[in-house]
Every structure is written in C-alpha cells, then in structure tokens.
C-alpha cells in the first residue's frame, strides 16, 4: 500500500499541473479575445451555491447576447470570506451606449447600466450588482495584465475548490493558435533569451516573470503603440 505522504505529494503535484494548465488556457483566451474590461458580478444575499452561480452566469450571458451579439468573456468564480460567490469576468469592446429596441424613437442607454440591470434581473431576490473596471487611455492594464489578474483566481480556485469543481468558464470567440516547438536549450537563461529574441518589432514586454511555482517563465508582449502604454 502506498505511503500516505507519497499519496499526498502526488495529489499536490496533480493539482499544480491542473492549475498550471487552466491558468495558461485562461491567459491565452484573454489575449486572443483582446479583453479590455473587468466586470465583477456580485450578490447582495449570501449566495453560497456554486452551481447556482454558474447557472446565473449562463443566463446572464444569454440575455446580454440579445443586446450585445458579440459579447464574449472569460470568467473565474471566487468565494468571499462570508461564503458568497462572485464572478470576475474579463470581456472586451463594450460600447458606451446601447440602443433601446423597445422604443420607437432612437433612445440610447448607458451600456453598463443595461448590463447591471440584466444581472439583477437574473439573480432576482438574491440582489446583485456589477462593478466595472474599464481600461482607459491612460491606464496600464493591458490584455495580458487583465489575463494575469483573472488567472490568479484560477490558482486560488484549485487550492480551495472541490476536487472536481470547475472554477472558470468562457463564452464567445477565442481560438488559441497551436504552440510552436522551439527546441531544447542548455539551460533556463538560454531559453529565456530565445523567448525575448522572438519578440516582434514594435512590441513591449507586458509581463515577464517566473511562474508561482518557478517551473515556468511567462513572457507576454503587446504592441508598444497600445493605448495602455
């Protein structure tokens, strides 16, 4: 029979690998989508059912698509200290206003107020709100940095979540290109130098650091002319 300590070590390594894969996938999707806005969907009531929260997000997405057909997002689920769930959602290209199709005259409504109302209509008596953090012209929050922000909740989810629970989801376009094999290098420094050498002309480094467990080096680049420069 396996030693309990070895079993625990294997289980921990499995969680680390799964978390790394999920975090990588989330970062890639955020960058492919070109996310520029963070929405935080919350409950007023102490809603502690994760499955119900996921159901609400699916319905929220269905209703938002009626007014924003190109709506797409990557979302992570986090549990507050009081036990209530809330959702960190990275999305993109939300217009300043949305036409009210229920009126004959051309009336436009503030888009984030419409989105907030949709979330409240979904959660009903549980009470809901949406906080918006949008990338402004002078902001330094790039798509890669928003991706990193979302990814940290993925790691937290694997550390705290049930073994089979899924703490993130996505909807909308976002086809991640196939990876490119660069070969084998003599050491980490040579590999990192090769990664920097691949940076396209006119790009800047958005993120360049070791992974939390120091077994991956993460390098994200973006055009230097981006509004977040």
Buried (B, 14 or more C-beta within 10 A) or exposed (E): EEEEEEEEEEEEEEBBEEBBEBBBBBBBBBBBBBBBBBBBBBBEEEBBEBEBBBEBBEBBBEBBBEBBEEBBBBBBBBBEEEEBBBBBBBBBEBEEEBEBEEEEEEEEBEBBEBBBBBBBEBBEEBEBBBEBBEBEEEEEBBBBBBBBBBBBBBBBBBEEBEEEEEBBBBBBEBEEEEEEEEEEEEEEEEBBEEBEEEEEEEBBBBBBEEBBEEEEEBBBBBBEEBEBE
